[in-house]
């Protein structure tokens, strides 16, 4: 199981899909939530990372302003990987960008080396799962930095 990958997507699933109010009305992520947590400053900036490549072949970049305090990043990374104030090494396989453009944005990069190497075929399935989430978008380093 890719624990770091699941942690990064946990916030996306919690915030986005399948929430229902007490009255039984489904919450529309785009209308009801996204506007409240979207970033005003859209400059891409990695604030830190959680490296679990050695054990799980994943690394999570913390991007959104929520992660400005290293204490939050350290708590999120605790027991999963090694916290760093630097970004993850970028992977040609790509990564799942959870809640892009919001204060909680993270990117869980996947690697073909490390403790549980991810094949190109596995990365394709990860991309499909990520893109199926209302709050997820699969990205590659080229797509991320060439679009800025």
C-alpha positions as CSV (number, residue, x, y, z in Angstrom):
1,X,0.0,0.0,0.0
2,X,1.3,3.4,-0.9
3,X,0.8,5.2,2.5
4,X,2.2,8.6,1.6
5,X,0.1,8.6,-1.6
6,X,-3.0,7.8,0.4
7,X,-2.3,10.5,3.0
8,X,-2.0,13.1,0.3
9,X,-5.3,12.0,-1.2
10,X,-7.0,11.7,2.1
11,X,-7.6,15.5,2.4
12,X,-8.9,15.5,-1.2
13,X,-11.4,12.8,-0.6
14,X,-12.5,14.3,2.8
15,X,-12.9,17.8,1.3
16,X,-14.5,16.8,-2.0
17,X,-16.4,13.7,-2.8
18,X,-19.5,12.3,-1.3
19,X,-20.2,14.8,1.5
20,X,-23.8,15.2,2.5
21,X,-25.4,17.8,4.8
22,X,-27.6,16.9,7.8
23,X,-30.7,17.7,5.6
24,X,-29.5,15.0,3.1
25,X,-28.4,17.5,0.4
26,X,-25.2,16.6,-1.3
27,X,-22.5,19.3,-1.1
28,X,-21.2,20.5,-4.4
29,X,-17.5,20.8,-4.1
30,X,-17.1,23.4,-6.9
31,X,-19.9,25.7,-5.5
32,X,-19.8,25.1,-1.8
33,X,-16.2,24.4,-0.8
34,X,-13.6,25.3,-3.5
35,X,-14.2,29.1,-3.3
36,X,-13.6,29.0,0.5
37,X,-10.2,27.3,0.3
38,X,-8.9,28.5,-3.1
39,X,-5.6,30.3,-3.0
40,X,-5.6,34.1,-3.7
41,X,-1.9,34.0,-4.8
42,X,-1.6,31.3,-7.5
43,X,2.2,31.2,-7.5
44,X,3.4,27.6,-7.2
45,X,5.7,27.2,-4.3
46,X,6.8,24.0,-2.6
47,X,6.9,24.6,1.2
48,X,8.3,21.2,2.2
49,X,8.1,17.5,1.5
50,X,7.7,14.1,3.0
51,X,10.1,11.6,1.4
52,X,9.0,8.0,1.6
53,X,10.8,6.8,-1.5
54,X,13.0,4.4,0.4
55,X,10.0,2.5,1.8
56,X,7.0,3.3,-0.4
57,X,8.5,4.8,-3.6
58,X,6.5,8.0,-3.0
59,X,7.2,11.6,-1.9
60,X,4.7,14.3,-1.1
61,X,5.3,18.0,-1.9
62,X,3.3,20.4,0.4
63,X,2.3,23.4,-1.8
64,X,-0.7,25.3,-0.4
65,X,-0.5,28.1,2.1
66,X,-1.9,25.8,4.9
67,X,1.6,24.2,4.9
68,X,3.4,27.5,5.6
69,X,4.1,26.2,9.1
70,X,6.6,23.4,9.1
71,X,4.9,21.9,12.2
72,X,1.9,21.0,10.1
73,X,4.1,19.3,7.5
74,X,6.1,17.5,10.1
75,X,2.9,16.2,11.8
76,X,1.5,15.0,8.4
77,X,4.8,13.3,7.6
78,X,5.4,11.7,11.0
79,X,5.7,8.0,10.9
80,X,5.4,7.9,7.0
81,X,8.7,9.4,5.7
82,X,11.4,12.0,6.2
83,X,10.4,15.6,6.4
84,X,12.4,18.2,4.5
85,X,12.0,21.9,3.7
86,X,13.1,21.1,0.1
87,X,10.9,19.7,-2.7
88,X,10.7,16.1,-3.7
89,X,12.8,14.9,-6.6
90,X,10.6,15.1,-9.6
91,X,9.5,11.9,-11.2
92,X,8.9,11.3,-14.9
93,X,6.1,9.0,-13.9
94,X,4.2,11.9,-12.4
95,X,2.2,12.5,-9.3
96,X,-1.3,13.2,-8.0
97,X,-2.0,16.8,-7.4
98,X,-4.6,16.9,-4.7
99,X,-6.8,20.0,-4.4
100,X,-4.9,22.0,-6.9
101,X,-5.0,25.8,-6.4
102,X,-6.2,25.5,-2.8
103,X,-4.5,26.2,0.5
104,X,-4.3,22.4,1.1
105,X,-2.6,21.5,-2.2
106,X,-0.2,18.6,-2.2
107,X,1.4,16.5,-4.9
108,X,2.2,12.8,-4.3
109,X,5.0,11.9,-6.7
110,X,5.4,8.2,-7.7
111,X,8.9,6.6,-8.5
112,X,10.1,3.6,-10.4
113,X,12.7,2.9,-7.7
114,X,12.8,2.7,-3.9
115,X,11.0,0.3,-1.5
116,X,8.0,-0.4,-3.7
117,X,8.9,0.6,-7.3
118,X,6.0,1.8,-9.3
119,X,5.9,0.6,-12.9
120,X,4.8,2.8,-15.8
121,X,1.6,0.6,-16.0
122,X,1.0,1.1,-12.3
123,X,1.5,4.9,-12.7
124,X,-1.2,4.8,-15.5
125,X,-3.7,3.3,-13.0
126,X,-2.7,5.8,-10.3
127,X,-3.3,8.6,-12.8
128,X,-6.8,7.2,-13.6
129,X,-7.6,6.9,-9.9
130,X,-6.3,10.4,-9.2
131,X,-8.2,12.0,-12.1
132,X,-11.4,10.2,-11.0
133,X,-11.3,12.2,-7.8
134,X,-13.2,15.5,-8.0
135,X,-10.3,17.1,-6.2
136,X,-7.4,15.4,-8.0
137,X,-5.4,15.9,-11.2
138,X,-2.5,13.8,-12.3
139,X,0.5,15.9,-13.4
140,X,4.1,15.5,-14.6
141,X,6.9,17.9,-13.9
142,X,6.7,19.2,-17.5
143,X,3.0,19.9,-17.2
144,X,3.4,21.5,-13.8
145,X,6.3,23.9,-14.6
146,X,5.6,24.6,-18.3
147,X,2.1,25.7,-17.5
148,X,3.3,28.3,-14.9
